[in-house]
Amino acid sequence: MECEFPLINSNKQEIREIFKSVKTIAVLGLSPDSSKDSHRVAEYLQSQGFKIVPVYPKEETILGEKVYRSLAEIPFDVDMVNIFRKPDALGAVADACIAKGNVKVFWAQKGIVNNEAAKKAKDAGMKVVQNMCSMVEHRSL
């Protein structure tokens, strides 16, 4: 897949509103390795009072939280899905968010853009952020 420019993206005011309203964040691809970006970002967000829900194929706990294998396995509502996956995986992630039925924010981290998946998420009523780091954006507010 070629690099895409994010055609669908929230602006700074919407991002400010996202962080005011979000309480629970599912982090797809949350690595147990503390040197990885996904771990550092999730740890920061957790330190800021957000409930972090790790989604990862291995491990039992990460950052002291129970790990789920998929978004569908999480037995409670999540406000935001923070995605650390390759762009071509985002279509399936958008479908999983839609199937979950209660996700308010579809956030693809820095370097991750998939406009088709973003449109699908937006059309389903989610706020969409692409190619931005949630930690950097939160700190800037």
The first five atom37 places (N, CA, C, CB, O) and aatype in JSON, in Angstrom:
{
  "aatype": [12, 6, 4, 6, 13, 14, 10, 9, 2, 15, 2, 11, 5, 6, 9, 1, 6, 9, 13, 11, 15, 19, 11, 16, 9, 0, 19, 10, 7, 10, 15, 14, 3, 15, 15, 11, 3, 15, 8, 1, 19, 0, 6, 18, 10, 5, 15, 5, 7, 13, 11, 9, 19, 14, 19, 18, 14, 11, 6, 6, 16, 9, 10, 7, 6, 11, 19, 18, 1, 15, 10, 0, 6, 9, 14, 13, 3, 19, 3, 12, 19, 2, 9, 13, 1, 11, 14, 3, 0, 10, 7, 0, 19, 0, 3, 0, 4, 9, 0, 11, 7, 2, 19, 11, 19, 13, 17, 0, 5, 11, 7, 9, 19, 2, 2, 6, 0, 0, 11, 11, 0, 11, 3, 0, 7, 12, 11, 19, 19, 5, 2, 12, 4, 15, 12, 19, 6, 8, 1, 15, 10],
  "atom_mask": [
    [1, 1, 1, 1, 1],
    [1, 1, 1, 1, 1],
    [1, 1, 1, 1, 1],
    [1, 1, 1, 1, 1],
    [1, 1, 1, 1, 1],
    [1, 1, 1, 1, 1],
    [1, 1, 1, 1, 1],
    [1, 1, 1, 1, 1],
    [1, 1, 1, 1, 1],
    [1, 1, 1, 1, 1],
    [1, 1, 1, 1, 1],
    [1, 1, 1, 1, 1],
    [1, 1, 1, 1, 1],
    [1, 1, 1, 1, 1],
    [1, 1, 1, 1, 1],
    [1, 1, 1, 1, 1],
    [1, 1, 1, 1, 1],
    [1, 1, 1, 1, 1],
    [1, 1, 1, 1, 1],
    [1, 1, 1, 1, 1],
    [1, 1, 1, 1, 1],
    [1, 1, 1, 1, 1],
    [1, 1, 1, 1, 1],
    [1, 1, 1, 1, 1],
    [1, 1, 1, 1, 1],
    [1, 1, 1, 1, 1],
    [1, 1, 1, 1, 1],
    [1, 1, 1, 1, 1],
    [1, 1, 1, 0, 1],
    [1, 1, 1, 1, 1],
    [1, 1, 1, 1, 1],
    [1, 1, 1, 1, 1],
    [1, 1, 1, 1, 1],
    [1, 1, 1, 1, 1],
    [1, 1, 1, 1, 1],
    [1, 1, 1, 1, 1],
    [1, 1, 1, 1, 1],
    [1, 1, 1, 1, 1],
    [1, 1, 1, 1, 1],
    [1, 1, 1, 1, 1],
    [1, 1, 1, 1, 1],
    [1, 1, 1, 1, 1],
    [1, 1, 1, 1, 1],
    [1, 1, 1, 1, 1],
    [1, 1, 1, 1, 1],
    [1, 1, 1, 1, 1],
    [1, 1, 1, 1, 1],
    [1, 1, 1, 1, 1],
    [1, 1, 1, 0, 1],
    [1, 1, 1, 1, 1],
    [1, 1, 1, 1, 1],
    [1, 1, 1, 1, 1],
    [1, 1, 1, 1, 1],
    [1, 1, 1, 1, 1],
    [1, 1, 1, 1, 1],
    [1, 1, 1, 1, 1],
    [1, 1, 1, 1, 1],
    [1, 1, 1, 1, 1],
    [1, 1, 1, 1, 1],
    [1, 1, 1, 1, 1],
    [1, 1, 1, 1, 1],
    [1, 1, 1, 1, 1],
    [1, 1, 1, 1, 1],
    [1, 1, 1, 0, 1],
    [1, 1, 1, 1, 1],
    [1, 1, 1, 1, 1],
    [1, 1, 1, 1, 1],
    [1, 1, 1, 1, 1],
    [1, 1, 1, 1, 1],
    [1, 1, 1, 1, 1],
    [1, 1, 1, 1, 1],
    [1, 1, 1, 1, 1],
    [1, 1, 1, 1, 1],
    [1, 1, 1, 1, 1],
    [1, 1, 1, 1, 1],
    [1, 1, 1, 1, 1],
    [1, 1, 1, 1, 1],
    [1, 1, 1, 1, 1],
    [1, 1, 1, 1, 1],
    [1, 1, 1, 1, 1],
    [1, 1, 1, 1, 1],
    [1, 1, 1, 1, 1],
    [1, 1, 1, 1, 1],
    [1, 1, 1, 1, 1],
    [1, 1, 1, 1, 1],
    [1, 1, 1, 1, 1],
    [1, 1, 1, 1, 1],
    [1, 1, 1, 1, 1],
    [1, 1, 1, 1, 1],
    [1, 1, 1, 1, 1],
    [1, 1, 1, 0, 1],
    [1, 1, 1, 1, 1],
    [1, 1, 1, 1, 1],
    [1, 1, 1, 1, 1],
    [1, 1, 1, 1, 1],
    [1, 1, 1, 1, 1],
    [1, 1, 1, 1, 1],
    [1, 1, 1, 1, 1],
    [1, 1, 1, 1, 1],
    [1, 1, 1, 1, 1],
    [1, 1, 1, 0, 1],
    [1, 1, 1, 1, 1],
    [1, 1, 1, 1, 1],
    [1, 1, 1, 1, 1],
    [1, 1, 1, 1, 1],
    [1, 1, 1, 1, 1],
    [1, 1, 1, 1, 1],
    [1, 1, 1, 1, 1],
    [1, 1, 1, 1, 1],
    [1, 1, 1, 1, 1],
    [1, 1, 1, 0, 1],
    [1, 1, 1, 1, 1],
    [1, 1, 1, 1, 1],
    [1, 1, 1, 1, 1],
    [1, 1, 1, 1, 1],
    [1, 1, 1, 1, 1],
    [1, 1, 1, 1, 1],
    [1, 1, 1, 1, 1],
    [1, 1, 1, 1, 1],
    [1, 1, 1, 1, 1],
    [1, 1, 1, 1, 1],
    [1, 1, 1, 1, 1],
    [1, 1, 1, 1, 1],
    [1, 1, 1, 1, 1],
    [1, 1, 1, 0, 1],
    [1, 1, 1, 1, 1],
    [1, 1, 1, 1, 1],
    [1, 1, 1, 1, 1],
    [1, 1, 1, 1, 1],
    [1, 1, 1, 1, 1],
    [1, 1, 1, 1, 1],
    [1, 1, 1, 1, 1],
    [1, 1, 1, 1, 1],
    [1, 1, 1, 1, 1],
    [1, 1, 1, 1, 1],
    [1, 1, 1, 1, 1],
    [1, 1, 1, 1, 1],
    [1, 1, 1, 1, 1],
    [1, 1, 1, 1, 1],
    [1, 1, 1, 1, 1],
    [1, 1, 1, 1, 1]
  ],
  "atom_positions": [
    [[0.84, -1.18, 0.0], [0.0, 0.0, 0.0], [0.89, 1.24, 0.0], [-0.96, 0.0, 1.22], [1.84, 1.33, 0.77]],
    [[0.58, 2.18, -0.85], [1.33, 3.43, -0.89], [0.92, 4.31, 0.29], [1.1, 4.17, -2.22], [-0.16, 4.14, 0.86]],
    [[1.78, 5.24, 0.63], [1.46, 6.19, 1.68], [0.27, 7.03, 1.25], [2.67, 7.08, 2.01], [0.18, 7.46, 0.1]],
    [[-0.62, 7.25, 2.16], [-1.8, 8.08, 1.87], [-1.72, 9.36, 2.69], [-3.11, 7.3, 2.18], [-1.14, 9.39, 3.78]],
    [[-2.31, 10.39, 2.16], [-2.51, 11.63, 2.91], [-3.86, 11.5, 3.6], [-2.44, 12.91, 1.97], [-4.82, 11.09, 2.95]],
    [[-3.97, 11.83, 4.88], [-5.26, 11.68, 5.56], [-6.31, 12.67, 5.04], [-5.08, 11.86, 7.07], [-6.23, 13.87, 5.31]],
    [[-7.27, 12.16, 4.3], [-8.34, 13.0, 3.76], [-9.43, 13.23, 4.81], [-8.94, 12.36, 2.51], [-10.18, 14.2, 4.73]],
    [[-9.52, 12.33, 5.77], [-10.49, 12.44, 6.85], [-9.7, 12.54, 8.14], [-11.5, 11.21, 6.88], [-8.92, 11.64, 8.47]],
    [[-9.9, 13.63, 8.88], [-9.15, 13.82, 10.12], [-9.85, 14.85, 10.99], [-7.7, 14.24, 9.83], [-10.42, 15.82, 10.49]],
    [[-9.78, 14.65, 12.29], [-10.31, 15.63, 13.24], [-9.34, 16.8, 13.36], [-10.55, 14.98, 14.62], [-8.14, 16.65, 13.15]],
    [[-9.9, 17.97, 13.69], [-9.06, 19.15, 13.9], [-8.73, 19.27, 15.39], [-9.78, 20.43, 13.38], [-9.2, 18.46, 16.2]],
    [[-7.94, 20.26, 15.75], [-7.48, 20.42, 17.13], [-8.65, 20.58, 18.12], [-6.55, 21.64, 17.24], [-8.6, 20.04, 19.22]],
    [[-9.69, 21.3, 17.73], [-10.83, 21.48, 18.63], [-11.54, 20.15, 18.87], [-11.82, 22.51, 18.04], [-11.92, 19.85, 20.0]],
    [[-11.72, 19.36, 17.82], [-12.34, 18.04, 17.98], [-11.47, 17.13, 18.84], [-12.59, 17.39, 16.6], [-11.98, 16.36, 19.65]],
    [[-10.15, 17.21, 18.66], [-9.24, 16.4, 19.46], [-9.32, 16.81, 20.93], [-7.78, 16.54, 18.95], [-9.29, 15.95, 21.81]],
    [[-9.43, 18.07, 21.2], [-9.61, 18.56, 22.57], [-10.89, 17.96, 23.16], [-9.67, 20.14, 22.6], [-10.89, 17.49, 24.3]],
    [[-11.98, 17.98, 22.4], [-13.26, 17.41, 22.85], [-13.14, 15.89, 23.05], [-14.37, 17.73, 21.82], [-13.72, 15.35, 23.99]],
    [[-12.4, 15.23, 22.17], [-12.19, 13.78, 22.33], [-11.59, 13.48, 23.69], [-11.27, 13.23, 21.2], [-12.1, 12.64, 24.43]],
    [[-10.52, 14.18, 24.03], [-9.84, 13.9, 25.3], [-10.67, 14.29, 26.52], [-8.51, 14.62, 25.34], [-10.47, 13.74, 27.6]],
    [[-11.59, 15.24, 26.37], [-12.48, 15.6, 27.48], [-13.55, 14.53, 27.7], [-13.15, 16.95, 27.2], [-13.98, 14.32, 28.83]],
    [[-13.97, 13.85, 26.63], [-15.09, 12.91, 26.75], [-14.67, 11.45, 26.91], [-15.97, 13.04, 25.56], [-15.43, 10.66, 27.46]],
    [[-13.49, 11.1, 26.44], [-13.04, 9.7, 26.45], [-12.59, 9.3, 27.86], [-11.88, 9.49, 25.44], [-11.91, 10.05, 28.55]],
    [[-13.0, 8.1, 28.26], [-12.56, 7.55, 29.55], [-11.81, 6.23, 29.36], [-13.78, 7.34, 30.47], [-10.82, 5.97, 30.03]],
    [[-12.3, 5.39, 28.43], [-11.75, 4.05, 28.22], [-11.18, 3.94, 26.81], [-12.83, 2.96, 28.46], [-11.86, 4.24, 25.83]],
    [[-9.91, 3.51, 26.72], [-9.21, 3.42, 25.44], [-8.7, 2.0, 25.22], [-8.04, 4.44, 25.37], [-7.87, 1.51, 25.98]],
    [[-9.2, 1.35, 24.17], [-8.66, 0.06, 23.76], [-7.45, 0.35, 22.88], [-9.74, -0.83, 23.01], [-7.56, 1.1, 21.91]],
    [[-6.31, -0.24, 23.2], [-5.09, -0.01, 22.43], [-4.79, -1.28, 21.65], [-3.89, 0.39, 23.36], [-4.33, -2.28, 22.21]],
    [[-5.05, -1.24, 20.33], [-4.81, -2.39, 19.46], [-3.33, -2.42, 19.08], [-5.7, -2.32, 18.2], [-2.81, -1.48, 18.49]],
    [[-2.68, -3.53, 19.43], [-1.25, -3.67, 19.17], [-0.4, -3.16, 20.31], [0.0, 0.0, 0.0], [0.75, -2.77, 20.09]],
    [[-0.95, -3.16, 21.54], [-0.2, -2.69, 22.7], [0.86, -3.72, 23.08], [-1.15, -2.43, 23.9], [0.54, -4.78, 23.62]],
    [[2.1, -3.4, 22.8], [3.22, -4.31, 23.07], [3.58, -4.34, 24.55], [4.44, -3.89, 22.25], [3.5, -3.31, 25.23]],
    [[3.98, -5.51, 25.06], [4.48, -5.58, 26.43], [5.89, -5.0, 26.56], [4.46, -7.01, 26.91], [6.37, -4.79, 27.68]],
    [[6.56, -4.75, 25.45], [7.92, -4.21, 25.41], [7.89, -2.71, 25.69], [8.59, -4.51, 24.03], [7.38, -1.93, 24.88]],
    [[8.45, -2.31, 26.82], [8.39, -0.9, 27.22], [9.16, 0.05, 26.32], [8.9, -0.76, 28.62], [9.03, 1.27, 26.44]],
    [[9.98, -0.49, 25.4], [10.71, 0.37, 24.47], [9.88, 0.69, 23.22], [12.04, -0.3, 24.07], [10.27, 1.54, 22.42]],
    [[8.75, 0.04, 23.05], [7.9, 0.24, 21.86], [6.99, 1.45, 22.06], [7.06, -1.03, 21.57], [6.55, 1.75, 23.17]],
    [[6.71, 2.13, 20.94], [5.83, 3.31, 20.99], [4.47, 2.99, 21.6], [5.64, 3.87, 19.59], [3.96, 3.76, 22.4]],
    [[3.88, 1.86, 21.21], [2.54, 1.53, 21.72], [2.54, 1.46, 23.25], [2.05, 0.2, 21.12], [1.59, 1.9, 23.89]],
    [[3.58, 0.9, 23.81], [3.68, 0.78, 25.27], [3.85, 2.15, 25.92], [4.86, -0.14, 25.65], [3.17, 2.47, 26.9]],
    [[4.75, 2.95, 25.37], [5.0, 4.28, 25.95], [3.77, 5.17, 25.87], [6.18, 4.97, 25.22], [3.45, 5.88, 26.82]],
    [[3.07, 5.14, 24.74], [1.87, 5.96, 24.58], [0.78, 5.51, 25.55], [1.36, 5.9, 23.12], [0.16, 6.33, 26.22]],
    [[0.54, 4.2, 25.62], [-0.49, 3.68, 26.52], [-0.16, 3.97, 27.98], [-0.67, 2.17, 26.31], [-1.04, 4.31, 28.77]],
    [[1.11, 3.83, 28.34], [1.53, 4.11, 29.71], [1.3, 5.58, 30.05], [3.02, 3.74, 29.9], [0.85, 5.9, 31.15]],
    [[1.61, 6.47, 29.11], [1.37, 7.89, 29.32], [-0.13, 8.16, 29.52], [1.91, 8.72, 28.13], [-0.53, 8.83, 30.47]],
    [[-0.96, 7.62, 28.61], [-2.4, 7.86, 28.7], [-2.97, 7.3, 30.01], [-3.13, 7.24, 27.5], [-3.84, 7.91, 30.63]],
    [[-2.46, 6.15, 30.42], [-2.88, 5.56, 31.69], [-2.51, 6.49, 32.84], [-2.23, 4.16, 31.88], [-3.3, 6.67, 33.77]],
    [[-1.32, 7.08, 32.79], [-0.87, 7.99, 33.85], [-1.7, 9.27, 33.91], [0.6, 8.35, 33.64], [-1.71, 9.97, 34.92]],
    [[-2.41, 9.55, 32.82], [-3.26, 10.74, 32.76], [-4.71, 10.44, 33.16], [-3.23, 11.32, 31.36], [-5.59, 11.3, 33.05]],
    [[-4.95, 9.21, 33.63], [-6.26, 8.86, 34.15], [-7.17, 8.09, 33.22], [0.0, 0.0, 0.0], [-8.31, 7.78, 33.58]],
    [[-6.7, 7.77, 32.02], [-7.52, 6.99, 31.09], [-7.42, 5.5, 31.44], [-7.07, 7.24, 29.62], [-6.36, 5.01, 31.81]],
    [[-8.54, 4.8, 31.32], [-8.56, 3.34, 31.48], [-8.04, 2.74, 30.19], [-10.0, 2.81, 31.84], [-8.63, 2.95, 29.13]],
    [[-6.95, 1.99, 30.26], [-6.34, 1.37, 29.08], [-6.75, -0.1, 29.02], [-4.78, 1.5, 29.13], [-6.7, -0.81, 30.02]],
    [[-7.16, -0.53, 27.82], [-7.55, -1.92, 27.59], [-6.62, -2.46, 26.51], [-9.07, -2.04, 27.18], [-6.8, -2.15, 25.33]],
    [[-5.65, -3.28, 26.89], [-4.71, -3.83, 25.9], [-5.38, -4.87, 24.99], [-3.51, -4.46, 26.61], [-6.11, -5.74, 25.45]],
    [[-5.1, -4.75, 23.69], [-5.52, -5.77, 22.72], [-4.25, -6.22, 22.03], [-6.6, -5.21, 21.68], [-3.6, -5.46, 21.31]],
    [[-3.91, -7.5, 22.27], [-2.62, -8.04, 21.82], [-2.76, -9.56, 21.71], [-1.46, -7.64, 22.79], [-3.5, -10.15, 22.5]],
    [[-2.07, -10.2, 20.77], [-2.27, -11.65, 20.59], [-1.67, -12.53, 21.67], [-1.69, -12.05, 19.29], [-2.02, -13.71, 21.77]],
    [[-0.77, -11.99, 22.49], [-0.12, -12.77, 23.55], [-0.22, -12.01, 24.86], [1.37, -13.07, 23.2], [-0.81, -10.92, 24.92]],
    [[0.36, -12.59, 25.9], [0.41, -11.98, 27.24], [-0.96, -12.1, 27.95], [0.84, -10.49, 27.15], [-2.0, -12.25, 27.32]],
    [[-0.9, -12.03, 29.25], [-2.12, -12.06, 30.07], [-2.43, -10.68, 30.63], [-1.97, -13.07, 31.23], [-3.59, -10.28, 30.75]],
    [[-1.36, -9.94, 30.97], [-1.54, -8.57, 31.45], [-0.44, -7.69, 30.84], [-1.51, -8.5, 33.01], [0.69, -8.13, 30.64]],
    [[-0.81, -6.46, 30.56], [0.14, -5.42, 30.13], [-0.27, -4.16, 30.88], [0.14, -5.21, 28.54], [-1.45, -3.82, 30.93]],
    [[0.7, -3.47, 31.44], [0.46, -2.26, 32.24], [-0.55, -2.53, 33.36], [-0.05, -1.11, 31.34], [-1.31, -1.64, 33.75]],
    [[-0.53, -3.76, 33.88], [-1.41, -4.12, 34.97], [-2.86, -4.37, 34.57], [0.0, 0.0, 0.0], [-3.72, -4.54, 35.43]],
    [[-3.13, -4.38, 33.28], [-4.49, -4.57, 32.77], [-4.62, -5.91, 32.05], [-4.89, -3.41, 31.83], [-3.67, -6.37, 31.41]],
    [[-5.79, -6.52, 32.14], [-6.07, -7.77, 31.43], [-5.97, -7.53, 29.93], [-7.47, -8.32, 31.8], [-6.47, -6.53, 29.41]],
    [[-5.31, -8.45, 29.23], [-5.15, -8.35, 27.78], [-6.26, -9.14, 27.09], [-3.74, -8.89, 27.34], [-6.59, -10.26, 27.49]],
    [[-6.84, -8.54, 26.06], [-7.85, -9.2, 25.23], [-7.23, -9.49, 23.87], [-9.13, -8.31, 25.07], [-6.33, -8.77, 23.43]],
    [[-7.68, -10.52, 23.23], [-7.14, -10.93, 21.93], [-7.75, -10.15, 20.77], [-7.37, -12.42, 21.71], [-7.16, -10.04, 19.7]],
    [[-8.94, -9.59, 20.99], [-9.61, -8.82, 19.94], [-10.54, -7.8, 20.59], [-10.41, -9.76, 18.97], [-10.86, -7.9, 21.78]],
    [[-10.95, -6.83, 19.82], [-11.9, -5.83, 20.28], [-13.22, -6.5, 20.67], [-12.13, -4.76, 19.21], [-13.86, -6.1, 21.64]],
    [[-13.63, -7.5, 19.9], [-14.89, -8.2, 20.16], [-14.91, -8.9, 21.51], [-15.15, -9.21, 19.05], [-15.98, -9.08, 22.09]],
    [[-13.75, -9.31, 22.02], [-13.67, -10.02, 23.3], [-13.87, -9.11, 24.51], [-12.34, -10.71, 23.41], [-14.16, -9.59, 25.6]],
    [[-13.71, -7.82, 24.34], [-13.84, -6.88, 25.46], [-15.31, -6.83, 25.89], [-13.3, -5.44, 25.08], [-16.16, -6.46, 25.08]],
    [[-15.61, -7.21, 27.14], [-17.01, -7.34, 27.56], [-17.66, -6.05, 28.07], [-17.1, -8.37, 28.63], [-18.71, -6.1, 28.71]],
    [[-17.05, -4.92, 27.79], [-17.6, -3.64, 28.22], [-17.35, -2.6, 27.13], [-16.97, -3.18, 29.59], [-16.61, -2.86, 26.17]],
    [[-17.97, -1.44, 27.29], [-17.83, -0.37, 26.29], [-16.43, 0.23, 26.32], [-18.88, 0.72, 26.54], [-15.81, 0.35, 27.38]],
    [[-15.96, 0.61, 25.15], [-14.73, 1.41, 25.04], [-15.09, 2.68, 24.26], [-13.57, 0.59, 24.33], [-15.86, 2.64, 23.3]],
    [[-14.53, 3.78, 24.69], [-14.83, 5.06, 24.03], [-13.99, 5.27, 22.79], [-14.6, 6.2, 25.0], [-14.45, 5.82, 21.79]],
    [[-12.74, 4.82, 22.87], [-11.79, 5.08, 21.78], [-10.98, 3.84, 21.49], [-10.86, 6.26, 22.13], [-10.64, 3.08, 22.39]],
    [[-10.69, 3.63, 20.21], [-9.78, 2.58, 19.79], [-8.54, 3.27, 19.24], [-10.43, 1.61, 18.73], [-8.61, 3.99, 18.24]],
    [[-7.41, 3.05, 19.89], [-6.13, 3.65, 19.53], [-5.32, 2.56, 18.82], [-5.35, 4.21, 20.81], [-4.99, 1.53, 19.41]],
    [[-5.01, 2.78, 17.55], [-4.54, 1.71, 16.68], [-3.04, 1.82, 16.36], [-5.32, 1.7, 15.38], [-2.57, 2.82, 15.83]],
    [[-2.33, 0.76, 16.72], [-0.92, 0.59, 16.37], [-0.82, -0.65, 15.48], [-0.01, 0.44, 17.67], [-0.26, -1.67, 15.88]],
    [[-1.36, -0.55, 14.29], [-1.35, -1.65, 13.32], [-1.0, -1.07, 11.96], [-2.73, -2.4, 13.29], [-1.03, 0.14, 11.77]],
    [[-0.68, -1.93, 11.01], [-0.37, -1.47, 9.65], [-1.63, -0.93, 8.98], [0.24, -2.63, 8.8], [-2.74, -1.37, 9.27]],
    [[-1.46, 0.04, 8.07], [-2.63, 0.66, 7.42], [-3.59, -0.34, 6.77], [-2.16, 1.62, 6.37], [-4.8, -0.13, 6.8]],
    [[-3.06, -1.43, 6.2], [-3.96, -2.37, 5.52], [-4.84, -3.16, 6.51], [-3.16, -3.33, 4.67], [-5.77, -3.83, 6.08]],
    [[-4.55, -3.09, 7.81], [-5.38, -3.76, 8.82], [-6.55, -2.88, 9.27], [-4.53, -4.14, 10.03], [-7.46, -3.36, 9.94]],
    [[-6.54, -1.61, 8.89], [-7.54, -0.69, 9.42], [-8.96, -0.94, 8.93], [-7.15, 0.69, 9.07], [-9.92, -0.6, 9.63]],
    [[-9.12, -1.52, 7.75], [-10.47, -1.85, 7.28], [-11.14, -2.82, 8.23], [0.0, 0.0, 0.0], [-12.3, -2.64, 8.6]],
    [[-10.42, -3.87, 8.62], [-10.96, -4.86, 9.57], [-11.16, -4.23, 10.95], [-10.01, -6.08, 9.67], [-12.11, -4.58, 11.65]],
    [[-10.29, -3.31, 11.33], [-10.45, -2.62, 12.62], [-11.71, -1.76, 12.6], [-9.21, -1.75, 12.94], [-12.47, -1.76, 13.57]],
    [[-11.93, -1.04, 11.51], [-13.16, -0.23, 11.4], [-14.39, -1.13, 11.5], [-13.18, 0.56, 10.06], [-15.35, -0.79, 12.19]],
    [[-14.36, -2.27, 10.81], [-15.49, -3.22, 10.89], [-15.7, -3.69, 12.32], [-15.23, -4.43, 9.97], [-16.84, -3.78, 12.78]],
    [[-14.61, -3.98, 13.04], [-14.72, -4.44, 14.42], [-15.29, -3.34, 15.33], [-13.35, -4.89, 14.94], [-16.08, -3.62, 16.22]],
    [[-14.88, -2.1, 15.09], [-15.42, -0.97, 15.85], [-16.92, -0.81, 15.6], [-14.68, 0.34, 15.48], [-17.69, -0.59, 16.54]],
    [[-17.32, -0.93, 14.35], [-18.74, -0.83, 14.0], [-19.53, -1.97, 14.64], [-18.92, -0.84, 12.46], [-20.61, -1.75, 15.18]],
    [[-18.99, -3.18, 14.58], [-19.66, -4.34, 15.16], [-19.8, -4.19, 16.68], [-18.9, -5.63, 14.83], [-20.8, -4.61, 17.26]],
    [[-18.8, -3.6, 17.32], [-18.86, -3.38, 18.77], [-20.01, -2.43, 19.11], [-17.52, -2.81, 19.3], [-20.67, -2.58, 20.13]],
    [[-20.22, -1.46, 18.23], [-21.41, -0.62, 18.32], [-21.37, 0.55, 19.27], [0.0, 0.0, 0.0], [-22.34, 1.3, 19.34]],
    [[-20.3, 0.73, 20.01], [-20.27, 1.82, 20.99], [-18.98, 2.63, 20.95], [-20.46, 1.26, 22.37], [-18.77, 3.49, 21.8]],
    [[-18.14, 2.38, 19.97], [-16.87, 3.1, 19.87], [-17.14, 4.49, 19.31], [-15.85, 2.32, 18.96], [-17.8, 4.65, 18.28]],
    [[-16.61, 5.5, 20.01], [-16.84, 6.89, 19.6], [-15.69, 7.47, 18.77], [-17.06, 7.75, 20.82], [-15.89, 8.38, 17.97]],
    [[-14.46, 6.91, 18.98], [-13.27, 7.48, 18.33], [-12.42, 6.37, 17.73], [-12.44, 8.31, 19.34], [-12.1, 5.38, 18.39]],
    [[-12.07, 6.56, 16.47], [-11.19, 5.67, 15.7], [-9.89, 6.45, 15.5], [-11.85, 5.24, 14.31], [-9.85, 7.37, 14.69]],
    [[-8.83, 6.08, 16.23], [-7.58, 6.86, 16.21], [-6.45, 5.99, 15.67], [-7.22, 7.39, 17.63], [-6.05, 5.02, 16.31]],
    [[-5.94, 6.34, 14.49], [-4.79, 5.67, 13.88], [-3.55, 6.5, 14.2], [-4.98, 5.48, 12.33], [-3.49, 7.68, 13.87]],
    [[-2.58, 5.88, 14.83], [-1.39, 6.56, 15.31], [-0.53, 7.16, 14.18], [-0.56, 5.6, 16.13], [-0.8, 6.96, 13.0]],
    [[0.48, 7.88, 14.58], [1.42, 8.55, 13.67], [1.94, 7.56, 12.61], [2.61, 9.16, 14.46], [2.39, 6.47, 12.94]],
    [[1.85, 7.97, 11.36], [2.33, 7.15, 10.26], [1.3, 6.15, 9.74], [0.0, 0.0, 0.0], [1.58, 5.4, 8.8]],
    [[0.1, 6.14, 10.33], [-0.92, 5.16, 9.93], [-2.11, 5.91, 9.33], [-1.38, 4.3, 11.15], [-2.78, 6.69, 10.0]],
    [[-2.34, 5.65, 8.03], [-3.44, 6.29, 7.31], [-4.1, 5.25, 6.42], [-2.94, 7.5, 6.47], [-3.42, 4.51, 5.7]],
    [[-5.42, 5.2, 6.46], [-6.21, 4.4, 5.54], [-7.54, 5.12, 5.37], [-6.42, 2.92, 6.06], [-8.45, 4.98, 6.19]],
    [[-7.64, 5.91, 4.29], [-8.81, 6.77, 4.1], [-10.09, 5.98, 3.89], [-8.58, 7.67, 2.92], [-11.17, 6.44, 4.28]],
    [[-10.0, 4.81, 3.29], [-11.2, 4.0, 3.1], [-11.74, 3.54, 4.45], [-10.88, 2.77, 2.19], [-12.95, 3.62, 4.69]],
    [[-10.87, 3.06, 5.32], [-11.28, 2.64, 6.66], [-11.78, 3.84, 7.47], [-10.11, 1.96, 7.4], [-12.77, 3.74, 8.2]],
    [[-11.11, 4.98, 7.33], [-11.51, 6.19, 8.04], [-12.91, 6.63, 7.62], [-10.5, 7.32, 7.79], [-13.72, 7.03, 8.46]],
    [[-13.19, 6.55, 6.33], [-14.53, 6.92, 5.83], [-15.58, 5.99, 6.4], [-14.57, 6.89, 4.28], [-16.66, 6.42, 6.81]],
    [[-15.27, 4.71, 6.44], [-16.19, 3.72, 6.99], [-16.5, 4.05, 8.46], [-15.6, 2.29, 6.87], [-17.65, 4.02, 8.88]],
    [[-15.46, 4.37, 9.23], [-15.64, 4.7, 10.64], [-16.44, 6.0, 10.8], [-14.28, 4.83, 11.34], [-17.34, 6.08, 11.63]],
    [[-16.09, 7.0, 10.01], [-16.8, 8.28, 10.09], [-18.27, 8.13, 9.7], [-16.12, 9.32, 9.18], [-19.15, 8.67, 10.36]],
    [[-18.52, 7.38, 8.63], [-19.9, 7.14, 8.2], [-20.72, 6.41, 9.26], [-19.91, 6.34, 6.9], [-21.94, 6.53, 9.3]],
    [[-20.03, 5.66, 10.13], [-20.71, 4.94, 11.22], [-20.87, 5.83, 12.46], [-19.92, 3.67, 11.58], [-21.39, 5.38, 13.49]],
    [[-20.43, 7.09, 12.37], [-20.65, 8.03, 13.45], [-19.46, 8.26, 14.38], [0.0, 0.0, 0.0], [-19.59, 8.97, 15.38]],
    [[-18.33, 7.68, 14.07], [-17.14, 7.86, 14.91], [-16.37, 9.11, 14.51], [-16.23, 6.64, 14.83], [-16.36, 9.51, 13.35]],
    [[-15.71, 9.72, 15.49], [-14.72, 10.74, 15.18], [-13.47, 9.99, 14.72], [-14.41, 11.69, 16.44], [-13.17, 8.91, 15.23]],
    [[-12.76, 10.56, 13.76], [-11.6, 9.88, 13.18], [-10.36, 10.76, 13.3], [-11.87, 9.51, 11.7], [-10.39, 11.95, 12.97]],
    [[-9.28, 10.16, 13.77], [-7.98, 10.81, 13.79], [-7.0, 9.85, 13.12], [-7.52, 11.18, 15.26], [-6.96, 8.67, 13.45]],
    [[-6.22, 10.37, 12.18], [-5.22, 9.57, 11.48], [-3.87, 10.29, 11.51], [-5.65, 9.29, 10.02], [-3.81, 11.52, 11.53]],
    [[-2.81, 9.5, 11.51], [-1.45, 10.02, 11.4], [-1.11, 11.03, 12.5], [-1.25, 10.65, 10.05], [-0.39, 12.0, 12.25]],
    [[-1.63, 10.8, 13.7], [-1.3, 11.65, 14.84], [-1.07, 10.76, 16.05], [-2.44, 12.69, 15.11], [-1.74, 9.75, 16.23]],
    [[-0.12, 11.15, 16.88], [0.16, 10.42, 18.11], [-0.74, 10.95, 19.22], [1.66, 10.56, 18.5], [-0.76, 12.15, 19.51]],
    [[-1.49, 10.05, 19.84], [-2.41, 10.47, 20.9], [-1.67, 11.07, 22.1], [-3.26, 9.28, 21.35], [-2.19, 11.99, 22.74]],
    [[-0.48, 10.58, 22.41], [0.3, 11.14, 23.5], [0.75, 12.56, 23.18], [1.52, 10.25, 23.79], [0.61, 13.46, 24.02]],
    [[1.28, 12.77, 21.99], [1.73, 14.1, 21.59], [0.56, 15.09, 21.57], [2.4, 14.05, 20.22], [0.69, 16.22, 22.04]],
    [[-0.56, 14.65, 21.03], [-1.74, 15.53, 20.95], [-2.27, 15.86, 22.34], [-2.85, 14.87, 20.09], [-2.62, 17.0, 22.62]],
    [[-2.33, 14.86, 23.23], [-2.81, 15.11, 24.59], [-1.88, 16.08, 25.32], [-2.92, 13.79, 25.37], [-2.34, 17.0, 26.0]],
    [[-0.59, 15.88, 25.18], [0.38, 16.77, 25.83], [0.26, 18.2, 25.33], [1.79, 16.26, 25.61], [0.45, 19.15, 26.09]],
    [[-0.06, 18.36, 24.04], [-0.12, 19.7, 23.46], [-1.34, 20.49, 23.95], [-0.15, 19.6, 21.93], [-1.41, 21.71, 23.78]],
    [[-2.3, 19.79, 24.54], [-3.5, 20.47, 25.05], [-3.23, 20.93, 26.47], [-4.74, 19.53, 25.01], [-4.1, 21.53, 27.1]]
  ]
}
